[in-house]
């Protein structure tokens, strides 16, 4: 038996391993980037919606929770969040908004994961005493 015949097919094993490593790396880069973008967007929308809710209060009219809730929901939906993905908590001195975002995957779908879900919360407090 020649040495050449013994090594026959060895490059195929190396190539299969290399393709798996490259796909895993691409999955981490692309889908990891999508997670970071979704988290940042959800955080920005949650914080801005909470500020929009608190901004409805004035020293003259005071703080009305129903108006604050409506303003926060309005901002969140205009920013692209579905109403079902927005949770709003209004108390006497703060507004808390939690946004849930779902993004489809590009490479992780090969591993059976079709979507990535992230949540972010923004809280805004009143800046004056009513």
C-alpha positions as CSV (number, residue, x, y, z in Angstrom):
1,X,0.0,0.0,0.0
2,X,1.3,3.4,-0.9
3,X,1.5,6.3,1.5
4,X,-0.6,8.3,-0.9
5,X,-3.5,5.8,-0.7
6,X,-3.4,5.8,3.1
7,X,-4.0,9.6,3.2
8,X,-6.8,9.5,0.7
9,X,-9.8,11.5,1.9
10,X,-8.0,13.3,4.8
11,X,-8.5,16.7,3.2
12,X,-12.3,16.0,3.2
13,X,-12.4,15.7,7.0
14,X,-10.4,18.9,7.4
15,X,-12.7,20.8,5.0
16,X,-15.8,19.6,6.8
17,X,-14.4,20.8,10.1
18,X,-13.4,24.1,8.5
19,X,-16.8,24.7,7.1
20,X,-18.5,24.0,10.5
21,X,-16.1,26.4,12.2
22,X,-16.7,29.1,9.6
23,X,-20.5,28.8,9.8
24,X,-20.3,28.9,13.6
25,X,-18.2,32.1,13.4
26,X,-20.5,33.7,10.9
27,X,-23.5,32.8,13.1
28,X,-21.9,34.5,16.1
29,X,-20.9,37.6,14.2
30,X,-24.2,38.1,12.2
31,X,-26.8,36.9,14.7
32,X,-24.8,38.4,17.6
33,X,-24.9,41.7,15.8
34,X,-28.6,41.4,15.3
35,X,-29.1,40.8,19.0
36,X,-27.0,43.9,19.9
37,X,-29.0,46.0,17.5
38,X,-32.3,44.7,18.8
39,X,-31.3,45.3,22.4
40,X,-30.1,48.8,21.7
41,X,-33.3,49.7,19.8
42,X,-35.5,48.2,22.5
43,X,-33.6,50.2,25.1
44,X,-33.8,53.4,23.2
45,X,-37.5,53.1,22.6
46,X,-38.2,52.1,26.2
47,X,-36.3,55.0,27.6
48,X,-37.8,57.5,25.2
49,X,-41.3,56.2,25.8
50,X,-40.9,56.5,29.6
51,X,-39.7,60.1,29.2
52,X,-42.6,60.9,26.9
53,X,-45.0,59.6,29.6
54,X,-43.4,61.7,32.3
55,X,-43.2,64.8,30.0
56,X,-47.0,65.0,30.1
57,X,-46.9,66.3,33.7
58,X,-46.8,70.0,34.5
59,X,-46.6,71.9,37.7
60,X,-50.0,73.3,37.0
61,X,-52.0,70.3,35.9
62,X,-50.0,67.7,37.8
63,X,-49.3,64.1,36.9
64,X,-52.1,62.1,35.4
65,X,-51.3,58.4,35.1
66,X,-53.8,57.8,32.3
67,X,-52.4,60.5,30.1
68,X,-48.8,59.4,30.9
69,X,-49.7,55.8,29.9
70,X,-51.3,56.9,26.6
71,X,-48.3,59.1,25.8
72,X,-45.8,56.3,26.5
73,X,-47.8,53.8,24.4
74,X,-48.2,56.3,21.6
75,X,-44.4,56.9,21.4
76,X,-43.6,53.2,21.6
77,X,-46.0,52.3,18.8
78,X,-44.8,55.2,16.6
79,X,-41.2,53.9,17.1
80,X,-42.2,50.5,15.7
81,X,-43.1,48.4,18.8
82,X,-46.2,46.3,18.6
83,X,-48.7,47.2,21.4
84,X,-48.6,43.6,22.6
85,X,-44.9,44.0,23.2
86,X,-45.1,47.1,25.4
87,X,-45.6,46.9,29.1
88,X,-46.1,50.2,31.0
89,X,-46.2,50.7,34.7
90,X,-47.2,54.1,36.0
91,X,-47.0,55.2,39.6
92,X,-47.3,58.5,41.4
93,X,-43.7,59.5,40.6
94,X,-42.3,57.4,37.7
95,X,-43.1,55.7,34.4
96,X,-41.5,52.4,33.5
97,X,-41.7,51.0,30.0
98,X,-40.6,47.5,29.0
99,X,-40.2,46.7,25.3
100,X,-39.9,43.2,23.9
101,X,-38.3,42.8,20.4
102,X,-38.1,39.7,18.3
103,X,-35.7,39.3,15.4
104,X,-35.3,36.5,13.0
105,X,-32.0,34.7,12.8
106,X,-29.8,34.3,9.8
107,X,-27.3,31.5,10.7
108,X,-28.8,30.2,14.0
109,X,-31.7,28.9,12.1
110,X,-29.4,26.1,11.0
111,X,-29.3,25.1,14.7
112,X,-33.1,25.2,15.1
113,X,-33.3,28.8,16.5
114,X,-35.6,30.9,14.3
115,X,-36.0,34.0,16.4
116,X,-34.1,35.9,19.0
117,X,-36.1,37.7,21.7
118,X,-34.7,40.6,23.8
119,X,-36.3,42.8,26.4
120,X,-35.3,46.3,27.7
121,X,-36.8,48.6,30.3
122,X,-36.7,52.3,30.6
123,X,-37.6,54.3,33.7
124,X,-38.3,58.0,34.0
125,X,-39.0,59.9,37.2
126,X,-40.8,63.1,37.7
127,X,-38.5,66.1,38.0
128,X,-40.8,68.3,40.1
129,X,-43.1,67.9,43.1
130,X,-46.7,68.2,42.1
